[in-house]
Amino acid sequence: MISYYFLPFHKCSFKKSKLVDCLPAIISRSKRTPGLYTFEEAQLIKLYNQYSDRTDKWKIIAAKLNRTHQSVRGQYVNHLDETIDKSELTKEEKLKIDDLQTNPRHHNKYYKKWSEIAKKLSENRKQGRRTELQVKNYWNSKERSQKRKIITDEYNEDISRYRVEDEGIFLKVLKNWLVIDKYCIFPRIV
């Protein structure tokens, strides 16, 4: 089944009483291109952004590429912009992110506000800027690894109290672990 989006006439842009660039009145949502951007699409986004001063440029390019304007803008802001520093975060930057996320005095202003933290990191940088995606990915991977470490330590603590016999099946529930004959079934970390 195909669903259609009808663009109202008043949303078309007018300039000097002439219709300049009206988005198509009917855009088929089922025909949007999913997945990764091709090299040509990426180049088109870069060029269009470079030479366009229109406020609705993301909507126009999205209609031409058959994607959503949020997707096109996100692709440019997080991946294609040439001012992005794609190198790994430095120790100072990591410490700054940790401080902004964990320090109570910054909690209300910066807690999980990735764009604000990225702006703060990029303030006095000579080479490029950091994106909110880089900051968010760093923080989430750090949290995941800390959870894994806690769970692994908890498991090692529990299992050290029991001896696994060579013969027979050893079945025991330790806190939230299930151990079956030397093999552990770990709970899923969400």
C-alpha positions in Angstrom: 0.0 0.0 0.0 1.3 3.4 -0.9 0.7 6.4 1.3 0.9 9.9 0.0 1.8 13.2 1.5 -0.1 16.2 0.1 1.8 19.5 0.3 -0.6 22.4 0.9 -0.3 25.2 -1.5 0.6 27.8 1.2 3.8 25.8 2.0 5.2 26.4 -1.5 7.7 29.2 -1.6 7.0 32.4 -3.5 9.4 35.1 -4.5 8.5 38.3 -6.4 4.9 36.9 -6.9 6.3 34.0 -8.8 6.5 30.4 -7.7 10.2 29.7 -7.4 10.7 26.2 -6.1 7.6 24.3 -5.0 8.3 20.9 -3.6 6.3 18.2 -5.4 2.6 18.3 -4.4 2.6 14.5 -3.9 5.6 12.7 -2.5 5.3 8.9 -2.2 6.6 7.9 1.2 7.0 4.3 0.3 9.5 5.2 -2.4 12.0 6.9 -0.1 15.5 5.5 -0.4 16.6 3.7 2.7 20.1 3.0 3.9 23.5 4.4 3.1 24.2 7.4 1.0 25.9 6.9 -2.3 29.0 8.9 -3.3 27.0 10.9 -5.8 24.3 11.8 -3.2 27.0 12.9 -0.8 28.6 15.1 -3.4 25.3 16.6 -4.3 24.5 17.5 -0.7 27.9 19.1 -0.3 27.6 21.2 -3.4 24.0 22.2 -2.8 24.8 23.3 0.8 27.9 25.2 -0.4 26.1 27.3 -3.0 22.7 27.7 -1.5 21.7 30.3 0.9 18.0 29.3 1.1 16.5 28.5 4.5 14.6 25.5 3.1 17.6 23.9 1.3 17.3 20.6 3.3 13.7 20.1 2.2 14.6 20.8 -1.4 17.6 18.5 -1.6 15.6 15.8 0.3 12.9 15.9 -2.3 15.4 15.5 -5.1 17.2 12.6 -3.4 13.9 11.0 -2.3 14.9 11.1 1.4 13.7 13.0 4.5 15.1 16.4 5.2 16.2 15.3 8.7 18.2 12.5 7.2 19.9 14.8 4.6 20.7 17.4 7.2 22.0 14.8 9.6 24.2 13.3 6.9 25.8 16.6 6.2 26.1 17.8 9.8 27.6 14.6 11.2 29.5 13.1 8.2 30.0 15.4 5.2 30.9 18.8 6.6 34.5 19.5 6.0 35.0 21.3 9.4 34.5 18.1 11.3 37.6 16.6 13.1 37.2 12.9 12.5 40.2 11.9 14.7 39.8 10.1 18.0 38.8 12.2 21.0 41.8 13.3 23.0 42.2 12.6 26.7 41.4 16.2 27.6 38.2 16.0 25.5 37.2 12.7 27.2 37.8 14.2 30.6 35.7 17.2 29.7 32.8 15.1 28.5 33.0 13.0 31.7 33.0 16.1 33.8 30.1 17.7 32.0 28.1 14.4 32.3 28.9 13.5 35.9 29.5 16.7 37.8 26.4 17.8 39.6 26.9 21.5 39.0 26.8 20.9 35.2 24.0 18.3 35.4 21.0 20.5 34.5 22.8 22.3 31.7 24.7 19.5 29.9 23.4 16.1 31.0 22.8 14.2 27.7 22.7 17.4 25.7 25.1 16.2 23.1 25.0 19.3 20.8 25.8 21.6 23.8 28.7 19.5 24.8 30.0 19.3 21.2 29.8 23.1 21.0 31.7 23.4 24.3 34.4 21.0 23.1 34.8 22.9 19.8 35.1 26.4 21.3 38.9 26.7 21.4 39.9 24.1 18.8 42.2 25.0 16.0 41.5 21.9 13.9 37.9 21.2 13.1 34.9 20.7 15.4 33.4 17.8 17.2 29.9 16.5 16.3 27.2 15.6 18.7 27.3 12.1 17.3 31.0 11.7 18.3 30.3 12.8 21.8 27.2 10.6 22.2 29.0 7.6 20.8 31.9 8.1 23.2 29.7 8.4 26.2 27.4 5.5 25.4 30.3 3.1 24.7 31.9 4.2 27.9 28.7 3.5 29.8 28.3 0.1 28.1 31.8 -1.0 29.0 31.4 0.1 32.6 28.2 -2.0 32.8 30.0 -5.0 31.3 32.8 -4.6 33.8 30.5 -4.4 36.8 28.6 -7.5 35.6 31.8 -9.5 34.9 33.2 -8.6 38.3 30.0 -9.6 39.9 30.1 -12.9 38.1 33.7 -13.6 39.0 32.9 -12.8 42.6 30.0 -15.3 42.6 31.6 -18.1 40.7 34.7 -18.1 42.8 32.7 -19.4 45.7 31.7 -22.6 43.9 33.8 -25.4 42.5 32.8 -27.0 39.2 32.9 -30.7 39.2 34.4 -32.6 36.3 31.7 -35.1 36.1 28.0 -34.5 35.9 26.0 -31.4 35.2 26.5 -28.5 37.5 23.4 -26.3 37.6 23.2 -23.3 39.9 21.6 -19.9 39.9 24.0 -17.3 41.2 22.4 -14.0 41.8 21.2 -13.3 38.2 23.5 -15.8 36.5 22.7 -19.3 35.3 25.7 -21.6 35.2 25.3 -25.0 33.4 28.3 -27.3 33.4 31.1 -24.6 33.2 29.2 -22.6 30.6 27.6 -19.3 31.8 24.5 -17.8 30.4 24.9 -14.0 30.8 22.0 -11.7 31.2 21.5 -9.3 28.3 22.8 -5.7 28.9 20.3 -3.2 27.7 
